[in-house]
Amino acid sequence: MHKKQTVKKQSLPTKVKRHVKLATVPHRENSYRPHAIRRYGLVAILVLAFGLLLVNNYFTTGDVLGQRAAITMNTLLSESNHARQAEGRPGLEINDTLNQAAYAKAQDMLAGQYWSHDSPSGVQPWKWFNDYHYNYSQAGENLARGFTSSGAVISAWLASPEHRANLLSSDYKDVGFAVVNGEMSGKQTTLVVAMYGAPAETGAVAGVTTGFREPVAQTGMFASVGRSVQTLPAAVVGAAVLLVLAGFVALFAQAYRHKLPKQLRVSWYHHHGAYKAAGMMSVAVIIVIMYSGGQI
């Protein structure tokens, strides 16, 4: 008499665990080649990672290529006050007069093709405060260019001692911002001007402070990546983490290269884990540097 055999069905958690193991852990069942770092797995990871970046670009700049700067006065104010709050400083208030002064300074830099607090003819920032009749007891100016997010601008200012002092100073009550697109030195760029002020009181003595180094997105990027990473959008962090995890899976697989099928051990595939890990992690690092420096 033949007894009918029954096949025990696996539960959903068991199935999920098995597929995760096949995708990430080198073992006999997947021939020591985790599915996540096979050709189709790598393609899927890259599509997902860059899909996250495109979605982030679209929702932050309105352009999937991220070519329009996502910098506004409101986001600059929000990021500035968030940084001040973290240091126990009172928030700044937007001042329309300082907005106009900052805009005039940005236009003057574009017209004169200079990138400095002082113009080539020696005009100092305080001219713009006076031209728009902002009577101050203390005043300061920060500049930035080449960034595409408010978070990256504020991060760069915080990384510079002079600009950090302006941004966090308890003396200032008001701020004005200008975000102007134009051509500088033959290249399209976005200029950001911030003018800080404390209204003068009767009998007050006026003073001025300013940073002396202007943050530029293309300069000193590696030095400020650690601080700038804090401003990375969640989608960008997710994409970078996904690529880094894939890199670790590849390194893990590399440790089991001696168990690969013989035909693979005698080919370039013997070191496939190292090649794939280097590739995935390099892409992740490039993404972090690009987005933390504001260059999308």
SVG drawing of the C-alpha trace seen along z (x, -y; Angstrom):
<svg xmlns="http://www.w3.org/2000/svg" viewBox="-2 -109 44 111">
<polyline fill="none" stroke="black" stroke-width="0.4" points="0.0,0.0 1.4,-3.4 1.2,-6.1 0.6,-9.6 3.3,-12.0 2.3,-15.5 4.4,-18.6 4.6,-20.9 4.0,-24.5 6.4,-27.1 5.0,-30.0 5.4,-33.5 8.1,-34.6 10.0,-31.4 9.8,-32.2 10.9,-35.8 13.8,-34.7 14.9,-32.2 14.8,-34.7 16.7,-37.3 19.3,-34.7 19.5,-33.8 19.9,-37.5 22.5,-38.5 24.3,-35.5 26.8,-33.4 26.0,-29.7 25.7,-26.4 22.1,-27.0 23.0,-30.2 26.4,-28.8 28.1,-31.4 26.8,-34.1 24.2,-36.2 21.4,-37.2 21.6,-40.8 25.1,-41.2 24.4,-39.1 23.9,-41.1 20.1,-41.4 20.4,-42.2 22.9,-45.0 20.7,-46.5 17.7,-46.4 19.7,-48.1 21.0,-50.8 17.5,-51.4 16.0,-51.7 18.8,-54.0 18.7,-56.4 14.9,-56.2 15.0,-57.6 17.4,-60.4 15.1,-61.3 12.1,-61.4 14.0,-63.6 15.1,-65.9 11.6,-66.3 10.0,-67.1 12.8,-69.5 13.5,-71.3 10.6,-70.5 13.1,-68.9 14.1,-65.2 17.6,-66.2 17.8,-68.6 19.0,-71.4 17.0,-74.1 18.2,-75.3 15.8,-74.4 16.8,-77.6 14.1,-80.0 14.0,-82.7 11.6,-80.7 13.8,-77.5 16.9,-79.6 15.1,-81.2 13.9,-77.9 17.3,-76.2 18.9,-79.2 16.5,-79.3 16.8,-75.5 20.6,-75.9 20.2,-78.9 17.6,-77.0 20.1,-74.1 22.5,-76.5 19.9,-78.1 19.8,-81.3 16.6,-83.3 15.2,-83.0 15.7,-85.6 12.8,-87.5 12.7,-88.2 13.1,-91.9 11.9,-93.2 14.3,-96.1 17.2,-93.7 15.7,-91.5 16.0,-94.4 19.5,-95.3 20.6,-91.7 19.0,-91.5 20.8,-94.8 24.1,-93.3 23.6,-90.1 22.8,-92.1 25.8,-94.3 28.1,-91.2 26.6,-89.8 26.9,-93.2 30.5,-93.7 31.5,-90.1 33.1,-90.0 32.7,-87.5 33.6,-89.2 32.1,-91.2 33.8,-94.3 33.4,-95.3 36.5,-95.9 36.0,-99.7 36.1,-99.3 32.3,-99.4 31.6,-97.6 28.4,-95.7 27.2,-98.4 26.4,-100.6 23.4,-98.4 22.2,-98.7 22.4,-102.5 20.9,-102.7 17.8,-101.0 17.7,-102.9 18.2,-100.1 19.4,-101.9 21.5,-99.3 23.6,-98.9 25.1,-95.7 25.2,-94.3 26.8,-91.3 26.8,-89.6 27.2,-86.0 27.6,-84.9 27.4,-81.6 27.3,-80.4 26.9,-77.2 24.6,-75.4 21.3,-73.8 19.7,-73.4 19.2,-75.7 20.4,-73.0 23.7,-72.8 24.1,-76.6 23.5,-76.7 25.8,-73.7 28.6,-75.4 28.2,-78.6 28.2,-76.6 31.4,-74.9 33.2,-78.3 34.0,-80.0 33.4,-83.6 30.1,-82.7 29.0,-80.6 29.5,-83.6 27.2,-85.7 24.6,-83.0 24.4,-82.2 25.1,-85.7 22.6,-86.6 23.1,-90.3 21.1,-90.0 17.3,-90.2 16.6,-90.6 17.8,-88.9 17.3,-89.5 18.0,-86.9 18.5,-87.1 18.7,-84.1 19.7,-85.1 20.5,-83.0 23.0,-84.4 26.4,-84.1 29.6,-84.4 33.0,-83.9 31.3,-82.4 29.2,-79.8 25.6,-79.8 25.3,-79.8 23.1,-80.7 24.2,-83.4 22.9,-83.6 23.3,-86.7 22.3,-87.0 22.3,-90.3 21.9,-90.3 21.0,-93.3 20.1,-94.6 18.0,-97.7 19.7,-100.8 18.4,-102.3 18.7,-106.0 22.3,-106.8 23.5,-103.3 27.0,-103.0 26.8,-101.2 29.2,-98.3 29.8,-95.9 30.9,-92.3 31.4,-90.0 32.9,-86.7 36.0,-86.9 35.8,-83.7 32.8,-83.0 31.6,-79.4 31.6,-77.9 30.1,-74.5 33.0,-73.4 35.7,-74.2 36.6,-72.3 33.8,-69.9 35.6,-66.9 36.4,-68.9 32.7,-69.6 31.1,-66.4 30.7,-65.1 28.7,-68.2 26.9,-68.5 25.6,-64.9 23.3,-66.0 21.4,-68.0 21.0,-65.2 17.4,-64.4 16.1,-61.1 15.8,-59.8 19.5,-60.5 20.5,-58.8 18.4,-55.8 20.0,-55.5 23.5,-55.8 22.7,-53.2 21.3,-50.8 24.5,-51.0 26.7,-50.6 24.8,-47.6 25.2,-46.0 28.9,-46.7 29.1,-44.9 27.2,-41.9 29.8,-41.9 32.7,-41.9 31.1,-39.1 30.8,-37.1 34.4,-37.8 35.4,-36.0 33.8,-32.9 35.4,-33.1 37.3,-29.9 34.0,-28.0 32.9,-29.3 32.5,-26.8 35.8,-25.9 35.0,-27.6 34.5,-30.8 37.5,-30.6 39.8,-30.6 38.2,-33.7 37.9,-37.4 35.0,-36.3 37.3,-35.0 37.5,-38.6 34.0,-39.6 33.1,-40.6 35.9,-43.1 35.1,-44.7 31.4,-45.0 32.0,-46.3 34.4,-49.0 31.9,-50.0 28.8,-50.2 30.6,-52.1 32.2,-54.5 28.8,-55.4 27.5,-55.9 30.4,-58.2 29.9,-60.2 26.2,-60.7 27.0,-61.8 29.6,-64.3 27.4,-65.7 24.4,-66.2 26.2,-67.3 28.0,-70.0 24.8,-71.0 25.9,-69.9 23.2,-67.7"/>
</svg>
